[in-house]
Amino acid sequence: MKKLLILIHLVCVGFCLPAFAQPTLSYYLPAHLSYDQKIPTPKQVLGYEVVNGM
């Protein structure tokens, strides 16, 4: 029974870990495109990188 509870716990933790991943700005703005340098990045305006709203 104890092994089953440990297994269930590990599976639940494994499913939750991707929710804590912080995407970088390149996730939203691909590097292969050129952008207008006059427009500030979200970090320059907000003071931090944008994060996924999940």
NUBAGU-183907 format. One line per 2 residues: their letters; for each residue x, y, z of N, C-alpha, C. Coordinates in steps of 0.02 Angstrom, whole numbers, plus 32768, in hexadecimal, padded with zeros to 4 digits. Layout:
A	X/Y/Z/X/Y/Z/X/Y/Z  ...
//
This chain:
MK	8029/7FC4/8000/8000/8000/8000/802B/803F/8000  8061/803E/8027/808D/8078/802B/80AE/8086/7FE7
KL	80C1/8051/7FC3/80DF/8059/7F82/80AE/8078/7F50  806F/8065/7F55/803B/8081/7F2A/8032/80CB/7F36
LI	8032/80DF/7F76/802B/8126/7F86/8066/814E/7F6E  80A2/8133/7F73/80DE/8155/7F5B/80DA/815C/7F0F
LI	80C4/8128/7EED/80BD/812A/7EA4/808B/815F/7E8F  8052/8161/7EB0/801F/8193/7EA0/803A/81D9/7EAC
HL	805E/81E3/7EE2/807B/8224/7EF1/80AD/8238/7EBA  80D8/820B/7EA6/8109/821A/7E73/80E8/822B/7E30
VC	80B4/8208/7E1F/8090/8216/7DE1/8070/825B/7DE4  8052/826C/7E1C/8032/82AE/7E24/8066/82E6/7E1F
VG	809F/82DD/7E40/80D4/830F/7E3D/80EF/8315/7DF5  80F5/82DD/7DD3/810D/82DE/7D8E/80DF/8305/7D60
FC	809F/8303/7D6D/8070/8329/7D43/806F/8373/7D55  8081/8384/7D91/8080/83CA/7DA7/80BF/83F0/7D94
LP	80F7/83CF/7D8D/8136/83F1/7D81/8136/841D/7D42  8119/8408/7D09/811A/8433/7CCF/80F7/8476/7CDA
AF	80C9/8479/7D08/80A5/84B8/7D16/80D4/84ED/7D33  810C/84D9/7D50/813B/8508/7D6E/8171/851E/7D3E
AQ	8172/8504/7D01/81A4/8517/7CD0/8198/855F/7CBA  81CC/8587/7CB7/81C6/85CD/7CA3/81DD/85D4/7C5B
PT	81AF/85E3/7C2D/81C4/85EC/7BE7/81EC/862D/7BE0  821B/862C/7BB2/8243/8668/7BA5/8220/8693/7B71
LS	823B/86CD/7B67/821E/86FB/7B35/821F/86DD/7AEF  8251/86B2/7AE1/8255/8693/7A9F/821A/8664/7A91
YY	81F8/864E/7AC5/81BC/8625/7ABC/8186/864E/7A99  8181/868E/7AAC/814D/86B9/7A90/8165/86E0/7A52
LP	81A6/86F0/7A51/81C2/8717/7A1A/81FB/86F1/79FA  81EF/86CA/79C6/8224/86A2/79A7/825F/86CD/7990
AH	829B/86B3/7998/82D8/86D8/7988/82E3/86E1/793D  82C6/86B6/7914/82D2/86BA/78CC/82AC/86F4/78AA
LS	8282/8716/78CF/825D/8750/78B3/827F/8790/78C8  8277/87C4/78A1/8292/8805/78B5/825A/8830/78D1
YD	8269/8855/7906/8237/887D/7928/824E/88C6/7929  821E/88F3/792D/822D/893A/7932/824E/8948/7975
QK	828B/8961/7974/82B1/896D/79B2/8295/89A7/79DB  826A/89D0/79BC/824B/8A08/79E0/8216/89F0/7A11
IP	81FA/89B5/7A05/81C7/8999/7A30/81E9/8974/7A69  81DB/8987/7AA8/81FD/8967/7AE0/81E4/891F/7AEA
TP	820F/88F6/7B07/81FC/88B2/7B17/81CF/88B3/7B55  81A9/887E/7B62/8180/887C/7B9E/81AB/8885/7BDE
KQ	81E7/8869/7BDE/8212/8870/7C1A/8226/88B8/7C25  8233/88DD/7BEF/8246/8924/7BF6/820C/894D/7C12
VL	81CF/893A/7C02/8194/895F/7C19/817F/8949/7C5F  817A/8907/7C68/8160/88EB/7CA6/8195/88E1/7CDC
GY	81D3/88D7/7CC6/8208/88CB/7CF6/8214/8881/7D03  81EF/8856/7CE1/81F8/880D/7CE8/81E2/87EC/7CA8
EV	81F8/87AE/7C9E/81E5/8788/7C63/819B/8775/7C68  817A/8771/7C2F/8134/875B/7C2E/8133/8710/7C3D
VN	80FE/86F9/7C5D/80F7/86B3/7C6E/80B5/8699/7C55  80B2/8658/7C4C/8075/8638/7C37/8040/8640/7C6C
GM	8003/864E/7C5A/7FCD/865A/7C89/7FAF/861D/7CA9  7FCE/85E4/7C9F/7FB1/85A7/7CBC/7FBA/85A5/7D07
//
